[in-house]
Amino acid sequence: ANVGQRCKEPQFIRTLVSAILETST
């Protein structure tokens, strides 16, 4: 995805992805 655009808040994205992955599993 657009990592350069979301390089400002990597922690926020990481938490969001983690939650999505948990819900998707």
C-alpha positions, 0 to 999 in steps of 0.5 A: 500500500502507500507506506510513504504516505503512512510513514508518519504514524506507523504505530497507528497503522500497525495497531489498525492492521493488527485489529483487522487481521484479528477480526479477519482471522 
